[in-house]
Amino acid sequence: MQNKTVVVRIAEGLGNQLFMYSNAYSLSKRKNYQLLIDNDSGYFKNKNKLRKREYLLHFFNIKNSICPNQFKFNNYYKDFKRKLLKIIDYFKFKKTFLIEHKNRNKQTHYKNLIDYPLDNIAYIEGHFESEKYFSDYKEELNKILSVKKKYIENKNQYIPLIKKKNSVSLHIRRHKFSEEINEAKLEKNVHKSDNFSKESINYAKNAMQYFKKKIKDPTFFIWSNDFDGIEHYFKKTDCVFVKNNSVIMDFYLFSLCKHFAVGGSTFHWMGAWLNTNRNKICIRPKKNILNPSKNFDFWPSDWIKI
């Protein structure tokens, strides 16, 4: 192992994993550090009872190695040690932990990390959900964060349709606030989720009207984590509902689409951002309720808000 190393703690779903990796990759390049990936520590306390999160970056053309077990905090004893080290780290000039700063409302914004003093071995923790952290390496990330060929189902029924049509990718996120069981807040969270779904559908309809005025004969390819009860909101003549794929195959299909109406999903954000169609149009919601991130710099400045 070379002298200077950063270890990125990967956690949560695929969209967040890609944000975390992209920031860490950019930072390691700019500071000339080796980058290793911790694929365990962010998951060993997984309490999500409705949907299990797991490490998914092995599906991509990432060359960085998984860090040795000695650099992981992947059990309760090690995690307690990590918390103590973070307290001690507060008083050190060269930091062992680079933690994304949040305000009292758990909101964050882009912060230039290049001058942040790091120790020879440092751990990166946080979402870093802004292209400002890694846009300088977009060309490299487009290649690295492409799906490995062996995981692509070349006979997938949607591939020829997306390529042939003037395809617009739409993603409708559902159950955003009610995916985790919390009896004390269940009713409130279900209400918030239902409202989020309603606003997502309204945004999708407005997005369709926008693209019908901007491009010729658009076909809207609609993704959702739950299609139950939403298909009747859309005309089947110009919509294709993309179902029964793995999460990785869905992400690959994003790369084939020509345009995007990005909604309340970091997963879809990353699919749109990494898409290499030079003539693509990306729109995003104006309403803050559909912002899936608490980062004030989440939306790229050249995406059109409606």
Sequence and secondary structure as in RCSB ss.txt:
>XXXX:A:sequence
MQNKTVVVRIAEGLGNQLFMYSNAYSLSKRKNYQLLIDNDSGYFKNKNKLRKREYLLHFFNIKNSICPNQFKFNN
YYKDFKRKLLKIIDYFKFKKTFLIEHKNRNKQTHYKNLIDYPLDNIAYIEGHFESEKYFSDYKEELNKILSVKKK
YIENKNQYIPLIKKKNSVSLHIRRHKFSEEINEAKLEKNVHKSDNFSKESINYAKNAMQYFKKKIKDPTFFIWSN
DFDGIEHYFKKTDCVFVKNNSVIMDFYLFSLCKHFAVGGSTFHWMGAWLNTNRNKICIRPKKNILNPSKNFDFWP
SDWIKI
>XXXX:A:secstr
  S EEEEE  SSHHHHHHHHHHHHHHHHHHT EEEEE STTTTT   SSS     GGGB     B  GGG   S
HHHHHHHHHHHHHHTT SSEEEEE    TTS B     TT  EEEEEEEES   SGGGTGGGHHHHHHHTSB GG
G  TT THHHHHHHTEEEEEEE   TTTSS  GGGHHHHHHHHHHHHHHHHHHHHHHHHHHHHHSSSEEEEEEES
  TTTGGGS TTSEEE  S  HHHHHHHHTT SEEE  S HHHHHHHHH   TT  EEE SSGGG   SBTT S 
TTSEE 
